[in-house]
Amino acid sequence: MKFVPAGVVPFVALLLLQRRPVAGRALLVSGPGCPGHGLCRSNVQEQTRRQVALLNATAQDLFSLYLKCQGEPFSSETDKLCNPGSVFFPAFRVNRTSERKEVMVAMYKLFAFLNASLGNITRDQEELNPTAKELLDRLHNTTKTTRGLISNLTCLLCKNYNVFQVDVSYGESSKGKSTFKKKQQGCQVLRKYVQVIAQAARVLLPHLSPP
Protein backbone atom coordinates (compact mmCIF):
# COMPACT_ATOMS: atom_id res chain seq x y z
CA MET A 1 0.00 0.00 0.00
CA LYS A 2 1.36 3.40 -0.97
CA PHE A 3 0.77 6.65 0.86
CA VAL A 4 1.52 10.30 0.25
CA PRO A 5 2.97 12.75 2.78
CA ALA A 6 0.59 14.93 4.73
CA GLY A 7 1.56 18.57 4.93
CA VAL A 8 3.98 18.79 2.01
CA VAL A 9 2.99 22.10 0.48
CA PRO A 10 5.39 22.91 -2.40
CA PHE A 11 3.72 22.98 -5.80
CA VAL A 12 5.91 20.09 -6.95
CA ALA A 13 4.38 17.87 -4.30
CA LEU A 14 0.90 19.08 -5.18
CA LEU A 15 1.48 18.01 -8.75
CA LEU A 16 2.56 14.60 -7.51
CA LEU A 17 -0.78 14.08 -5.79
CA GLN A 18 -2.39 13.92 -9.22
CA ARG A 19 -0.45 10.80 -10.18
CA ARG A 20 0.60 7.51 -8.71
CA PRO A 21 4.01 8.04 -7.10
CA VAL A 22 6.62 5.96 -8.84
CA ALA A 23 10.37 6.19 -9.13
CA GLY A 24 11.21 8.22 -12.18
CA ARG A 25 12.96 11.16 -13.75
CA ALA A 26 12.78 14.92 -13.38
CA LEU A 27 10.66 16.57 -16.04
CA LEU A 28 11.78 19.90 -17.48
CA VAL A 29 9.52 22.88 -17.96
CA SER A 30 9.00 23.73 -21.60
CA GLY A 31 7.58 27.20 -20.95
CA PRO A 32 9.43 30.47 -20.39
CA GLY A 33 9.95 29.99 -16.70
CA CYS A 34 9.30 27.94 -13.61
CA PRO A 35 6.12 28.84 -11.67
CA GLY A 36 6.71 29.87 -8.10
CA HIS A 37 10.51 30.32 -8.21
CA GLY A 38 10.03 33.95 -7.20
CA LEU A 39 9.04 32.66 -3.75
CA CYS A 40 12.62 31.56 -3.07
CA ARG A 41 14.31 33.47 -0.28
CA SER A 42 17.58 35.20 -0.96
CA ASN A 43 19.39 32.86 1.46
CA VAL A 44 17.68 29.67 0.26
CA GLN A 45 20.98 27.90 -0.47
CA GLU A 46 22.45 28.60 2.97
CA GLN A 47 19.15 27.70 4.63
CA THR A 48 19.12 24.37 2.77
CA ARG A 49 22.66 23.71 3.90
CA ARG A 50 21.73 24.37 7.54
CA GLN A 51 18.68 22.11 7.33
CA VAL A 52 20.68 19.17 5.96
CA ALA A 53 23.36 19.67 8.60
CA LEU A 54 20.71 19.80 11.36
CA LEU A 55 19.01 16.61 10.18
CA ASN A 56 22.35 14.83 10.04
CA ALA A 57 23.36 16.02 13.51
CA THR A 58 20.09 14.90 15.16
CA ALA A 59 19.32 11.64 13.33
CA GLN A 60 21.18 9.31 15.70
CA ASP A 61 19.63 10.88 18.81
CA LEU A 62 16.18 10.50 17.29
CA PHE A 63 16.81 6.82 16.58
CA SER A 64 18.18 6.21 20.10
CA LEU A 65 15.19 7.92 21.70
CA TYR A 66 12.81 5.93 19.51
CA LEU A 67 14.42 2.68 20.68
CA LYS A 68 14.17 3.72 24.31
CA CYS A 69 10.46 4.47 23.99
CA GLN A 70 9.63 1.15 22.29
CA GLY A 71 11.03 -0.90 25.17
CA GLU A 72 11.88 -4.58 24.89
CA PRO A 73 12.78 -6.44 22.77
CA PHE A 74 13.87 -3.48 20.63
CA SER A 75 16.38 -2.17 23.16
CA SER A 76 18.23 -5.47 23.50
CA GLU A 77 17.80 -6.90 19.99
CA THR A 78 18.32 -3.73 17.96
CA ASP A 79 20.58 -5.22 15.30
CA LYS A 80 18.15 -8.06 14.61
CA LEU A 81 14.83 -6.22 14.77
CA CYS A 82 15.92 -2.91 13.25
CA ASN A 83 17.92 -4.27 10.35
CA PRO A 84 16.92 -1.94 7.50
CA GLY A 85 17.87 -4.34 4.74
CA SER A 86 14.27 -4.96 3.74
CA VAL A 87 13.23 -1.30 3.92
CA PHE A 88 12.69 0.41 0.59
CA PHE A 89 14.48 3.73 0.13
CA PRO A 90 14.86 5.68 -3.10
CA ALA A 91 18.02 4.77 -4.99
CA PHE A 92 20.79 7.20 -4.09
CA ARG A 93 23.53 6.91 -6.67
CA VAL A 94 24.97 10.43 -6.67
CA ASN A 95 28.30 11.44 -5.17
CA ARG A 96 30.42 14.55 -4.76
CA THR A 97 31.49 14.50 -8.40
CA SER A 98 27.92 14.27 -9.74
CA GLU A 99 26.39 17.27 -11.48
CA ARG A 100 24.65 19.61 -9.04
CA LYS A 101 21.31 19.27 -10.82
CA GLU A 102 21.49 15.46 -10.53
CA VAL A 103 22.29 15.79 -6.83
CA MET A 104 19.36 18.13 -6.22
CA VAL A 105 16.89 15.81 -7.96
CA ALA A 106 18.17 12.81 -5.96
CA MET A 107 17.89 14.84 -2.76
CA TYR A 108 14.32 15.85 -3.53
CA LYS A 109 13.33 12.21 -4.03
CA LEU A 110 15.07 11.20 -0.81
CA PHE A 111 13.57 13.88 1.42
CA ALA A 112 10.08 13.53 -0.03
CA PHE A 113 10.29 9.86 0.91
CA LEU A 114 11.64 10.67 4.38
CA ASN A 115 8.93 13.23 5.02
CA ALA A 116 6.24 10.70 4.24
CA SER A 117 7.93 8.04 6.38
CA LEU A 118 8.27 10.40 9.33
CA GLY A 119 4.58 11.22 9.07
CA ASN A 120 3.76 7.51 9.19
CA ILE A 121 6.01 6.93 12.23
CA THR A 122 4.65 9.99 14.05
CA ARG A 123 1.06 8.84 13.55
CA ASP A 124 1.91 5.41 14.96
CA GLN A 125 3.75 6.83 17.97
CA GLU A 126 0.91 9.20 18.77
CA GLU A 127 -1.25 6.08 19.02
CA LEU A 128 1.23 3.73 20.72
CA ASN A 129 3.18 6.16 22.94
CA PRO A 130 0.95 9.21 23.45
CA THR A 131 2.81 10.24 26.64
CA ALA A 132 6.28 10.12 25.05
CA LYS A 133 6.44 13.89 24.70
CA GLU A 134 10.15 14.18 23.92
CA LEU A 135 9.95 11.59 21.15
CA LEU A 136 6.82 13.11 19.63
CA ASP A 137 8.36 16.59 19.77
CA ARG A 138 11.49 15.37 18.02
CA LEU A 139 9.48 13.59 15.36
CA HIS A 140 7.40 16.72 14.74
CA ASN A 141 10.49 18.95 14.64
CA THR A 142 12.31 16.60 12.27
CA THR A 143 9.27 16.48 10.01
CA LYS A 144 9.04 20.28 10.06
CA THR A 145 12.71 20.61 9.09
CA THR A 146 12.31 18.03 6.34
CA ARG A 147 9.25 19.81 5.00
CA GLY A 148 11.17 23.10 4.92
CA LEU A 149 14.03 21.38 3.14
CA ILE A 150 11.68 20.03 0.48
CA SER A 151 10.35 23.54 -0.07
CA ASN A 152 13.87 24.91 -0.48
CA LEU A 153 14.91 22.12 -2.84
CA THR A 154 11.79 22.88 -4.87
CA CYS A 155 12.91 26.50 -5.18
CA LEU A 156 16.49 25.59 -6.09
CA LEU A 157 15.42 23.06 -8.73
CA CYS A 158 12.96 25.51 -10.21
CA LYS A 159 15.11 28.61 -10.11
CA ASN A 160 18.42 27.10 -11.18
CA TYR A 161 17.40 24.23 -13.46
CA ASN A 162 13.81 24.92 -14.54
CA VAL A 163 12.74 21.59 -13.06
CA PHE A 164 9.21 21.74 -11.75
CA GLN A 165 8.16 18.12 -11.42
CA VAL A 166 9.96 15.12 -9.97
CA ASP A 167 8.49 11.62 -9.77
CA VAL A 168 9.08 10.13 -6.35
CA SER A 169 8.38 6.87 -4.51
CA TYR A 170 6.93 6.51 -1.03
CA GLY A 171 7.29 3.68 1.45
CA GLU A 172 4.77 1.21 2.76
CA SER A 173 2.09 2.44 5.16
CA SER A 174 1.87 0.73 8.54
CA LYS A 175 -1.89 1.16 8.81
CA GLY A 176 -3.57 -2.08 9.81
CA LYS A 177 -0.36 -3.69 11.06
CA SER A 178 0.14 -5.07 14.57
CA THR A 179 1.69 -2.98 17.32
CA PHE A 180 4.93 -4.93 17.05
CA LYS A 181 5.10 -4.50 13.26
CA LYS A 182 4.43 -0.78 13.54
CA LYS A 183 7.25 -0.41 16.05
CA GLN A 184 9.56 -2.54 13.94
CA GLN A 185 8.86 -0.67 10.73
CA GLY A 186 9.57 2.65 12.45
CA CYS A 187 12.75 1.22 13.92
CA GLN A 188 13.96 -0.03 10.53
CA VAL A 189 13.15 3.23 8.75
CA LEU A 190 14.85 5.41 11.36
CA ARG A 191 17.97 3.26 11.34
CA LYS A 192 18.12 3.54 7.57
CA TYR A 193 17.51 7.27 7.92
CA VAL A 194 20.61 7.60 10.12
CA GLN A 195 22.69 5.95 7.40
CA VAL A 196 21.18 7.78 4.44
CA ILE A 197 21.18 11.28 5.94
CA ALA A 198 24.89 10.94 6.69
CA GLN A 199 25.53 10.01 3.08
CA ALA A 200 23.27 12.81 1.84
CA ALA A 201 25.10 15.37 3.95
CA ARG A 202 28.48 14.26 2.60
CA VAL A 203 27.23 14.62 -0.97
CA LEU A 204 24.99 17.67 -0.77
CA LEU A 205 26.83 20.03 1.57
CA PRO A 206 29.82 20.56 -0.75
CA HIS A 207 27.40 21.47 -3.55
CA LEU A 208 25.81 24.11 -1.33
CA SER A 209 29.05 25.62 -0.05
CA PRO A 210 29.82 29.21 -1.04
CA PRO A 211 32.15 29.45 -4.07
Stockholm file with secondary structure:
# STOCKHOLM 1.0

chainA/1-211         MKFVPAGVVPFVALLLLQRRPVAGRALLVSGPGCPGHGLCRSNVQEQTRRQVALLNATAQDLFSLYLKCQGEPFSSETDKLCNPGSVFFPAFRVNRTSERKEVMVAMYKLFAFLNASLGNITRDQEELNPTAKELLDRLHNTTKTTRGLISNLTCLLCKNYNVFQVDVSYGESSKGKSTFKKKQQGCQVLRKYVQVIAQAARVLLPHLSPP
#=GR chainA/1-211 SS CBCCCTTCCSHHHHHHTTSCCCSCCEEECCSSSCTTGGGCCTTHHHHHHHHHHHHHHHHHHHHHHHHHHHCTTTTTSHHHHTCGGGCCCCCCCCCTTSCHHHHHHHHHHHHHHHHHHHHHHHHHHHHHCTTCHHHHHHHHHHHHHHHHHHHHHHHHHHHHHCEEEECCCCCBCCTTCCHHHHHHHHHHHHHHHHHHHHHHHHHHHHHHSCC
#=GC SS_cons         CBCCCTTCCSHHHHHHTTSCCCSCCEEECCSSSCTTGGGCCTTHHHHHHHHHHHHHHHHHHHHHHHHHHHCTTTTTSHHHHTCGGGCCCCCCCCCTTSCHHHHHHHHHHHHHHHHHHHHHHHHHHHHHCTTCHHHHHHHHHHHHHHHHHHHHHHHHHHHHHCEEEECCCCCBCCTTCCHHHHHHHHHHHHHHHHHHHHHHHHHHHHHHSCC
//
